[in-house]
Amino acid sequence: MNKEAKLRKEILEKVQQYYDEVHKNNNEFIPGKTKISFAGRVYDQSEMTHLVDSSLDFWLTAGRYADEFEKRFAQWMQQKYCALVNSGSSANLVAFSALTSPKLKSRQLLPGDEVITVAAGFPTTVNPIVQNDLVPVFVDIEVETCNIDVSYLEQALSEKTKAVMLAHTLGNPFNLEAVSEFCRKHNLFLIEDCCDAVGSTYDGKMVGTFGDLATVSFYPAHHITMGEGGAVLTNRGTLHRNVLSFRDWGRDCFCGPGSDNTCGHRFDFQFGTLPQGYDHKYVYSHVGYNLKVSDMQASVGVAQLDKLPHFIEKRKENFVKLKAGLKKYEDYLILPEATPNSDPSWFGFMFSIKENDHFNRLDLVEHLEEERILTRQLFAGNLTRQPAYQGVKYRVVGDLKNTDYVMRNGIFIGVYPGIDDQRMDYMISSFERFFKKKGLV
Ligand SMILES: Cc1ncc(COP(=O)(O)O)c(C=O)c1O
């Protein structure tokens, strides 16, 4: 072993020791004192050693770890191509922008075109539509799945409709059969926001493989993390080229960081009114961004990938336990239902309170939070009611009654792999204490 490799080995052994000393045993659970988050990162020494390993390379921008992650993650998601970006929001922006490319000719999305989506969810699923001067068309959801009510699809269609962009809400797939069929029938693009749904399947197939493009987030709350990070996946070479271009400053060239002349024709082309042979590295076919990931982020993701199958199993197991534990309160709670034909890799346990004379959402939220069980609502609730959307051009189909219902009455709590049996039992017992206090059991 040379001196450099020996030194690196020593440093990484120290990192492992640091993990063992500082991070490993801080998992004690004291009921009522230790907070139980709705989500969080789960890691061991391998994430920390990868991170330091990549920092010792000092390559900084996307490099060997990013390459490895993209290859392995594409395979895992059953897609041909994966492009890493710096967040799930960037993934949505890049995926959507890829459809605005003039390279798509008659299928190019243009300002004023319409995109069918829902108002119940995370803002950056919808923002790229607005940011590209297209018009979101909001349809209602079902309360049990918090996903699009597909019976509104035909009603939402106009001659301007060009795409559907939807998230699989909190891991629960939307009705992919109906939505895919609708998109096929009307020649629409479909973007699946899988930020909360890595590993969910529909009809035995991975979510993300049904649409034209899929997006993922690696923020710490998600199924696997890089701290900040995201990915755009597709099976279609042309769309992947557009994704890379929008991600990488809008350039036409697709050389990786630090490499030149991958296509072998760097000085052979003539574009627009640029001179013949103008350096392809500096030819821009799109008005793009720079949303690349660093190799330090990707290195953490590579370590997380090994844990992904176990994470998904644990999420499913926790969901089943929680649902069984809360079943007896069904007179008061609308519990989550997996979409027919699906096997969700749950992000959270979303449920709504049935409006009643004994308690409301706030009463239950205050009880759970006092007992250190963190709660969240369905992100923006109803985007059309948010301050940011007051000047935005959008269209609403129907009255978004269920969207408003979930906005007023819905909450979610955690099922992430950091919730062990002890924590799960405590969560279930906390509901028991609440319903006893209210004299309802
Ligand atoms: C459905 C959905 N899409 C997109 C995002 C954005 O991801 P990020 O936080 O990585 O930007 C989130 C964030 O949690 C999300 O839940």
The ligand as an ORCA input file, in Angstrom:
! r2SCAN-3c Opt
* xyz 0 1
  C     -43.712     15.534     -3.324
  C     -42.496     16.402     -3.181
  N     -41.936     16.921     -4.276
  C     -40.828     17.697     -4.201
  C     -40.229     17.974     -3.006
  C     -39.016     18.844     -2.964
  O     -37.840     18.164     -2.596
  P     -36.587     18.964     -2.015
  O     -36.897     19.311     -0.604
  O     -35.445     18.006     -2.129
  O     -36.408     20.169     -2.858
  C     -40.786     17.465     -1.840
  C     -40.146     17.799     -0.546
  O     -40.323     17.240      0.477
  C     -41.947     16.657     -1.919
  O     -42.522     16.147     -0.820
*
